Amino acid sequence: MGTSLFQIALLYWLMETTGSATVMGLVSMLSAIPGVILAPFGGAIADRFSRKALIVWGDAILGVAMLSLAVPFYLISVPVSVQVGWVVAVSMTAGVVGAFFRPAIMASIPSLVPPHRLQAANAMHSVSLTASMSLGQAAGGILFRLLGAHVVMLINGVTYLLSALSEAFIRIPQKRPDAVDSWSELGRAFLDDIITGLSYVWHRAGLRNMMIAFGLLNLVTAPLGVLMPILLDKWLQLPSDWFGYLMAAMGAGNLIGMMLAGILAINGVTRFVIAMLALYAMAGVNLVFGLATEPLVLLAANFAGGILLGIMMVAFTTLMQFTTPDELRGRVSSVMMAVIGGSVPIAMGMAGVLADVVDQNIPLLFIAAGLLAAVVVTGMVLNRPFQAFLSTKLQAVHVPTPGSD
């Protein structure tokens, strides 16, 4: 919830303070770059060291970092440029921590449940995450208007510390490689781990093609979230509250989709059909945002698209976890995140610059992104290795004997 509040407050604070889409895009780009660069290392570390320690310490570090924003916003009077710089530094810290935190989370879930409960567990995890994000997004615009960005940033810091406290009581079974005797051996082991993860993904054509296709989709669609405040404020004359409402509608749809994924038997060809419908829905939502003028239409589009995306995310995560050996799970997750998310930082920076070049004609950019996304999805539908991988029929798999925590 705290992260959702922070993201909304940060975008609106940058828009009101600078009025520049370029600055908004560049700040988002700089925040995302560390996570992309370090993602392969994060997966190797998540497989070699305690995943629980990475999770707990990651949230603790972010809690302290977010609370440090009180210095330029509360304790001392500084120019806006210093405030922006401090926000960028803290956001980059979040990117670094996330590079280790996310692979540790994704690799831990299969170790906590039996194989036949994995899809339900992923659904429960996704439901809790999406529900809290939806609540935060729904309240984010309102709290920004009532309290200001500085209070929302402090709230985010407190929620990270509470999260670290709750995680300290979890025991995560984990099978880890043998320890090494020196730093040079550790460095070679890390390099071998990263190469192994890259090789595993690259030599599986369906997995590789899906990774590349998702990266292309992110390139044309993900950065539009940075420009959403400008669309709502300049083109639709809506208050910041509506950003939260729209994100909450998407989150509510995700929530329903994830719950359905935990109940329904989504396997084989059914998974492929649902995934393609969801991705076409994502392209359609971008078109609606570029063409519609009624906020209720935007709410309906986000809600409907969210349902299909929620189902797809759970089914995709389960497929990845089932088909990847436990000792490689962190590395494969990090390789996927690095490639899929690798285009996002550059695209965020370009989106802001492009928005200013077209005189902040944000609807035009949404329409173009929707059309390009539909082209990419059509290419995915026609790709045979991708079809075969996403249509994989899953069977129960052997769970390794838990090692030391």
LINDA-V631425 format. One record per residue. N is the residue number from 1. RES is the residue in three letters. BURIAL is + if it has 16 or more other C-alpha atoms within 10 Angstrom, else -. Layout:
# LINDA-V631425
n,res,burial
N,RES,BURIAL
N,RES,BURIAL
This chain:
# LINDA-V631425
n,res,burial
1,MET,+
2,GLY,+
3,THR,+
4,SER,+
5,LEU,+
6,PHE,+
7,GLN,+
8,ILE,+
9,ALA,+
10,LEU,+
11,LEU,+
12,TYR,+
13,TRP,+
14,LEU,+
15,MET,+
16,GLU,-
17,THR,-
18,THR,-
19,GLY,-
20,SER,+
21,ALA,+
22,THR,+
23,VAL,+
24,MET,+
25,GLY,+
26,LEU,+
27,VAL,+
28,SER,+
29,MET,+
30,LEU,+
31,SER,+
32,ALA,+
33,ILE,+
34,PRO,+
35,GLY,+
36,VAL,+
37,ILE,+
38,LEU,+
39,ALA,+
40,PRO,+
41,PHE,+
42,GLY,+
43,GLY,+
44,ALA,+
45,ILE,+
46,ALA,+
47,ASP,+
48,ARG,+
49,PHE,+
50,SER,+
51,ARG,+
52,LYS,+
53,ALA,+
54,LEU,+
55,ILE,+
56,VAL,+
57,TRP,+
58,GLY,+
59,ASP,+
60,ALA,+
61,ILE,+
62,LEU,+
63,GLY,+
64,VAL,+
65,ALA,+
66,MET,+
67,LEU,+
68,SER,+
69,LEU,+
70,ALA,+
71,VAL,-
72,PRO,+
73,PHE,+
74,TYR,-
75,LEU,-
76,ILE,-
77,SER,-
78,VAL,-
79,PRO,-
80,VAL,-
81,SER,-
82,VAL,-
83,GLN,+
84,VAL,+
85,GLY,-
86,TRP,+
87,VAL,+
88,VAL,+
89,ALA,+
90,VAL,+
91,SER,+
92,MET,+
93,THR,+
94,ALA,+
95,GLY,+
96,VAL,+
97,VAL,+
98,GLY,+
99,ALA,+
100,PHE,+
101,PHE,+
102,ARG,+
103,PRO,+
104,ALA,+
105,ILE,+
106,MET,+
107,ALA,+
108,SER,+
109,ILE,+
110,PRO,+
111,SER,+
112,LEU,+
113,VAL,-
114,PRO,-
115,PRO,+
116,HIS,-
117,ARG,-
118,LEU,+
119,GLN,+
120,ALA,+
121,ALA,+
122,ASN,+
123,ALA,+
124,MET,+
125,HIS,-
126,SER,+
127,VAL,+
128,SER,-
129,LEU,-
130,THR,+
131,ALA,+
132,SER,+
133,MET,+
134,SER,+
135,LEU,+
136,GLY,+
137,GLN,+
138,ALA,+
139,ALA,+
140,GLY,+
141,GLY,+
142,ILE,+
143,LEU,+
144,PHE,+
145,ARG,-
146,LEU,-
147,LEU,-
148,GLY,-
149,ALA,+
150,HIS,+
151,VAL,+
152,VAL,+
153,MET,+
154,LEU,+
155,ILE,+
156,ASN,+
157,GLY,+
158,VAL,+
159,THR,+
160,TYR,+
161,LEU,+
162,LEU,-
163,SER,+
164,ALA,+
165,LEU,-
166,SER,-
167,GLU,-
168,ALA,-
169,PHE,-
170,ILE,-
171,ARG,-
172,ILE,+
173,PRO,+
174,GLN,+
175,LYS,+
176,ARG,+
177,PRO,-
178,ASP,-
179,ALA,-
180,VAL,-
181,ASP,-
182,SER,-
183,TRP,-
184,SER,-
185,GLU,-
186,LEU,-
187,GLY,-
188,ARG,-
189,ALA,+
190,PHE,+
191,LEU,-
192,ASP,-
193,ASP,+
194,ILE,+
195,ILE,-
196,THR,+
197,GLY,+
198,LEU,+
199,SER,-
200,TYR,+
201,VAL,+
202,TRP,-
203,HIS,-
204,ARG,-
205,ALA,-
206,GLY,+
207,LEU,+
208,ARG,+
209,ASN,+
210,MET,+
211,MET,+
212,ILE,-
213,ALA,+
214,PHE,+
215,GLY,+
216,LEU,+
217,LEU,+
218,ASN,+
219,LEU,+
220,VAL,+
221,THR,+
222,ALA,+
223,PRO,+
224,LEU,+
225,GLY,+
226,VAL,+
227,LEU,+
228,MET,+
229,PRO,+
230,ILE,+
231,LEU,+
232,LEU,+
233,ASP,+
234,LYS,-
235,TRP,-
236,LEU,-
237,GLN,-
238,LEU,-
239,PRO,-
240,SER,+
241,ASP,+
242,TRP,+
243,PHE,+
244,GLY,+
245,TYR,+
246,LEU,+
247,MET,+
248,ALA,+
249,ALA,+
250,MET,+
251,GLY,+
252,ALA,+
253,GLY,+
254,ASN,+
255,LEU,+
256,ILE,+
257,GLY,+
258,MET,+
259,MET,+
260,LEU,+
261,ALA,+
262,GLY,+
263,ILE,-
264,LEU,-
265,ALA,-
266,ILE,+
267,ASN,+
268,GLY,+
269,VAL,+
270,THR,-
271,ARG,+
272,PHE,+
273,VAL,-
274,ILE,+
275,ALA,+
276,MET,+
277,LEU,-
278,ALA,+
279,LEU,+
280,TYR,+
281,ALA,+
282,MET,+
283,ALA,+
284,GLY,+
285,VAL,+
286,ASN,+
287,LEU,+
288,VAL,+
289,PHE,+
290,GLY,+
291,LEU,-
292,ALA,-
293,THR,-
294,GLU,-
295,PRO,+
296,LEU,-
297,VAL,-
298,LEU,+
299,LEU,+
300,ALA,+
301,ALA,+
302,ASN,+
303,PHE,+
304,ALA,+
305,GLY,+
306,GLY,+
307,ILE,+
308,LEU,+
309,LEU,+
310,GLY,+
311,ILE,+
312,MET,+
313,MET,+
314,VAL,+
315,ALA,+
316,PHE,-
317,THR,+
318,THR,+
319,LEU,+
320,MET,+
321,GLN,+
322,PHE,+
323,THR,-
324,THR,+
325,PRO,-
326,ASP,+
327,GLU,+
328,LEU,+
329,ARG,+
330,GLY,+
331,ARG,+
332,VAL,+
333,SER,+
334,SER,+
335,VAL,+
336,MET,+
337,MET,+
338,ALA,+
339,VAL,+
340,ILE,+
341,GLY,+
342,GLY,+
343,SER,+
344,VAL,+
345,PRO,+
346,ILE,+
347,ALA,+
348,MET,+
349,GLY,+
350,MET,+
351,ALA,+
352,GLY,+
353,VAL,+
354,LEU,+
355,ALA,+
356,ASP,-
357,VAL,-
358,VAL,-
359,ASP,-
360,GLN,+
361,ASN,+
362,ILE,+
363,PRO,+
364,LEU,-
365,LEU,+
366,PHE,+
367,ILE,+
368,ALA,+
369,ALA,+
370,GLY,+
371,LEU,-
372,LEU,+
373,ALA,+
374,ALA,+
375,VAL,-
376,VAL,+
377,VAL,+
378,THR,-
379,GLY,-
380,MET,+
381,VAL,-
382,LEU,-
383,ASN,-
384,ARG,-
385,PRO,+
386,PHE,+
387,GLN,+
388,ALA,+
389,PHE,+
390,LEU,+
391,SER,+
392,THR,+
393,LYS,-
394,LEU,-
395,GLN,-
396,ALA,-
397,VAL,-
398,HIS,-
399,VAL,-
400,PRO,-
401,THR,-
402,PRO,-
403,GLY,-
404,SER,-
405,ASP,-
